[in-house]
Amino acid sequence: MKKHLMMLVALLVALTIAIPAFAAVEFKYGGQYRTRWISQDNFDGTDDAADNKNFIDQRLRMYFYFVASENLRVVTKFEIGDSTWGQDTSRIGPGTGGGVGADAVNVETKNAYVEFGIPTTPVKALVGIQGIALLNSWIVDDDFSAAVLKANFDPLMVSLGYIAAQNNDVTSENENIDSVYLSLDYAGAQVGPGVLSGSLVGFYQYGHNTAVSADLGTLATPVNYFSNDLLPDPFIDSNGLFDLGVNVAYKMDWMSAYVSFVKNLGSVDLINDDSVDYTGWMIDGGASFFCGPWTVNVGGFYTSGQDPTDDSSDIDFFTYPLSTSKYFSEIIGGGIFDRFSVGHTDEFGNIDNQWAGYGTPSNLWTATIGAAWQALEKTKLSASYWYFGTAEDVVSGYTRGGRELYDDTIGHEFDMYLTQGIVDGLTLDLVGAYLITEDGYTAAASKDDVYEVGARLQWNF
């Protein structure tokens, strides 16, 4: 009895000591829940019934913050989904759990990092798996294993980071992908009636012996050290991509405008002493005008492409480091229903990236105009028109003799949205989108228009 009493006393003493330490850590949380109904057809540009999709999916994101002070916190973010209702092909892995009985092993770690201030300096360090987005997603926008230093010299923020994008074999550097970047973000200064702000970014990716960024197919998946068809030698000695980007924005009471520019630099060196250069570039600009409940926007972007008739082996199409997710329109640009990437398809309806849309737009240009009307406090209507074309010709079909035909037109996209607030921040979005396809959308003979309709129920908490 005495022994048990002593153990109880020891436990109480330990709790007494620990409770102040627990109390010193503040716990915060947040997240997002959504359910979507999606119906779409002809995304591959053909009238083949095999690409008709109808489904419901859901996703839950949970954010947990452990805050010791303004100088120290740990951030964790977890995700369950996107789980497709009724899909029961597996119960282990991302996106599972939609079948009867559920019980899936499907929790993903999105972020897990520590953020702390360095004493007597304006510098904070972020170390761990974290989200990084640079230049409006035109350079990178994803979750990375990274170490970042941020120094706040108000109104200037200086960020210096290292990203370990790939290190599958820790005994060899051949397949490593390592990146460093410097970002200067100016919060803004009063210029005339508005505020002028901007960013300058330099991003270097060393792909070692991999073909990363030399092929658009490498930008979202692990890559090996073999080259793609564009490069004349089967082995790469070194692969260095440098992106230099700038963004300038101006905002006043009745309007806002911006322009962004990124230039691909660097080269891929082959073991036979040949070398190919990164020469791609992009420019993006737009403006929004505000008048009471109305907002009108105009804009567009241009990304360079690869000329199929040019004998040069340089990488002329605008490419990206690993990796980003650039959104714009609903069908070609991902929009609200971002389950599937869109790009040029071959004669069999398979994506071949002669032009690319959502995620990594390349060899693509667009001009857009749109408007939004805040009809009621919780009711918003919006619509937009997008014209899409290619910077360089792509295969649009074949003659009876098998000769390739080329074109540079993709199509006209029309998007419409109704956003309705329901209760306590819960919103319902109704979406309708239609793309009138033109010859450059696909090389398939059975071309057809693309449509997408659906709804999204979402709560950010």
C-alpha positions, -999 to 999 in steps of 0.1 A, spaced: 0 0 0 28 24 10 45 16 -24 14 25 -44 10 57 -23 46 67 -31 40 61 -68 8 82 -67 27 111 -50 55 109 -75 30 110 -104 12 141 -88 46 158 -84 55 151 -121 21 165 -133 26 196 -111 59 202 -128 46 194 -163 13 214 -162 29 248 -165 50 236 -194 18 223 -211 0 256 -204 28 275 -220 20 259 -254 -11 273 -271 -30 250 -294 -48 263 -325 -65 245 -353 -82 251 -386 -90 233 -418 -112 228 -448 -140 203 -457 -154 199 -492 -177 176 -511 -179 179 -549 -202 164 -576 -185 164 -610 -198 155 -645 -175 160 -675 -170 147 -710 -146 148 -739 -116 161 -718 -93 141 -742 -109 160 -771 -126 130 -786 -162 118 -787 -152 85 -772 -176 75 -745 -148 61 -724 -137 95 -711 -172 105 -698 -169 109 -660 -196 112 -633 -186 110 -596 -188 126 -561 -156 131 -541 -148 146 -507 -117 159 -489 -109 170 -454 -78 191 -445 -69 196 -408 -44 222 -396 -29 220 -361 -6 247 -346 14 243 -314 25 278 -304 50 285 -276 54 322 -284 56 346 -313 91 332 -318 84 295 -318 57 272 -332 52 238 -349 28 236 -378 12 203 -390 -13 198 -418 -31 166 -426 -54 155 -455 -80 128 -460 -90 125 -496 -100 131 -523 -121 100 -517 -144 91 -545 -178 79 -532 -185 42 -539 -149 35 -550 -135 5 -531 -106 -7 -552 -83 -3 -522 -85 7 -485 -48 17 -482 -34 49 -496 -44 85 -506 -79 89 -518 -93 56 -505 -122 51 -481 -151 58 -504 -166 23 -503 -190 6 -480 -175 2 -446 -149 29 -452 -121 21 -426 -93 32 -450 -57 39 -440 -57 73 -459 -43 102 -438 -17 121 -456 9 145 -441 9 177 -460 30 199 -437 51 193 -406 76 220 -398 90 241 -370 91 279 -373 113 299 -349 129 333 -346 167 337 -344 174 358 -313 184 394 -318 177 393 -356 147 399 -378 151 364 -392 127 335 -388 136 299 -399 111 273 -412 125 238 -412 105 208 -424 78 198 -449 61 231 -459 42 249 -486 62 272 -509 46 294 -536 67 318 -557 56 344 -582 19 336 -584 26 299 -590 46 306 -622 78 292 -606 68 267 -579 37 261 -558 36 229 -538 46 212 -505 84 206 -501 109 192 -477 128 225 -472 147 249 -450 138 286 -454 151 318 -438 128 348 -438 140 383 -428 114 410 -424 127 445 -432 93 461 -434 81 467 -461 107 443 -477 106 406 -470 137 386 -480 134 348 -482 163 324 -488 154 287 -492 167 252 -499 144 225 -513 152 188 -514 129 178 -543 142 143 -548 167 120 -530 154 85 -536 188 68 -534 207 82 -505 239 64 -516 241 82 -549 235 118 -562 227 108 -597 189 111 -593 190 140 -568 171 172 -574 182 201 -552 170 237 -554 178 270 -538 160 303 -542 161 339 -532 128 359 -531 125 397 -525 89 407 -518 81 444 -515 48 449 -496 42 483 -512 46 520 -512 21 548 -519 24 559 -555 -2 584 -565 -37 573 -555 -26 536 -551 -1 512 -537 28 498 -558 42 463 -548 64 437 -564 85 406 -562 119 396 -576 127 358 -576 158 338 -585 153 300 -584 181 275 -593 173 238 -597 202 213 -600 188 181 -615 221 162 -615 218 134 -641 180 135 -644 159 149 -672 137 170 -648 123 201 -665 137 190 -698 104 171 -704 70 184 -692 62 148 -682 88 150 -654 73 179 -635 49 161 -612 65 126 -608 99 112 -597 123 112 -627 153 90 -636 186 99 -652 176 90 -688 169 118 -712 138 124 -732 133 124 -770 143 161 -773 179 154 -763 202 136 -788 222 116 -762 208 90 -739 227 102 -708 228 136 -690 260 148 -673 244 177 -655 211 196 -656 208 231 -642 177 253 -646 176 289 -634 144 309 -633 145 346 -630 111 361 -623 96 395 -616 61 406 -606 47 442 -603 13 451 -589 -7 483 -585 -39 487 -565 -62 516 -558 -98 519 -547 -115 512 -580 -89 490 -598 -60 467 -595 -35 455 -621 -4 433 -623 22 419 -647 45 389 -642 75 377 -662 97 346 -659 127 336 -680 141 301 -682 180 301 -681 206 274 -677 214 243 -697 215 205 -698 250 191 -705 254 157 -720 282 131 -716 292 135 -752 300 172 -744 269 185 -763 247 210 -744 212 223 -748 200 255 -733 168 265 -715 153 294 -735 116 294 -726 97 324 -711 63 335 -701 44 368 -694 12 372 -675 -9 403 -670 -43 415 -660 -65 441 -644 -97 442 -623 -121 471 -620 -145 476 -591 -179 494 -592 -203 487 -563 -214 451 -565 -197 446 -598 -162 435 -607 -148 433 -643 -115 416 -651 -94 414 -683 -61 396 -688 -41 369 -704 -8 351 -705 17 337 -730 41 308 -725 66 299 -752 65 265 -770 87 241 -790 87 246 -828 82 211 -843 99 223 -875 130 238 -858 162 217 -859 175 233 -827 177 210 -797 174 238 -772 145 236 -748 124 265 -761 91 256 -744 85 273 -710 93 248 -683 92 247 -646 111 234 -616 96 204 -597 68 213 -590 39 237 -593 1 239 -597 -10 269 -618 -48 275 -619 -67 298 -643 -99 288 -662 -122 259 -652 -116 233 -680 -81 240 -693 -70 257 -661 -81 233 -634 -106 256 -617 -127 243 -589 -128 207 -603 -91 201 -604 -90 163 -605 -75 160 -640 -48 178 -660 -56 189 -696 -33 190 -725 -28 182 -761 -37 146 -769 -25 123 -797 -46 104 -822 -56 79 -795 -66 105 -769 -35 102 -747 -19 134 -734 15 140 -751 21 176 -738 26 193 -771 7 220 -752 -1 218 -715 -28 233 -694 -36 231 -657 -6 226 -634 22 235 -658 9 256 -687 33 256 -716 31 264 -754 -2 280 -744 -15 315 -746 -49 330 -735 -69 362 -735 -98 365 -710 -126 388 -699 -150 382 -671 -174 398 -646 -188 391 -611 -219 404 -595 -225 404 -557 -262 401 -560 -269 396 -523 -248 394 -492 -243 357 -496 -250 353 -533 -225 359 -561 -227 353 -598 -197 353 -621 -188 344 -657 -158 345 -679 -147 339 -715 -113 325 -724 -97 321 -758 -68 296 -760 -41 291 -786 -6 277 -789 26 296 -792 39 271 -817 20 248 -840 10 213 -827 -2 182 -845 -39 186 -853 -44 154 -874 -32 133 -903 -39 131 -940 -50 98 -955 -14 92 -964 -3 96 -928 12 131 -932 10 153 -901 -12 184 -901 -5 213 -878 -26 241 -862 -22 267 -834 -59 271 -822 -73 253 -791 -107 268 -785 -132 291 -768 -140 284 -731 -170 298 -713 -173 295 -675 -202 303 -652 -204 302 -614 -231 307 -587 -217 310 -551 -243 308 -523 -235 312 -487 -256 287 -466 -247 291 -429 -217 301 -407 -192 302 -436 -205 270 -454 -208 278 -492 -222 261 -522 -207 266 -557 -226 256 -588 -204 254 -619 -209 251 -656 -182 252 -682 -181 246 -720 -151 245 -744 -157 249 -781 -126 230 -793 -106 238 -824 -81 218 -844 -51 223 -821 -68 208 -791 -61 172 -802 -46 152 -830 -75 127 -828 -98 124 -858 -131 122 -837 -129 158 -822 -156 170 -800 -164 199 -776 -157 196 -739 -182 203 -710 -181 202 -673 -209 208 -647 -210 202 -610 -213 215 -575 -190 221 -545 -200 222 -508 -171 238 -488 -164 250 -453 -132 267 -443 -128 267 -405 
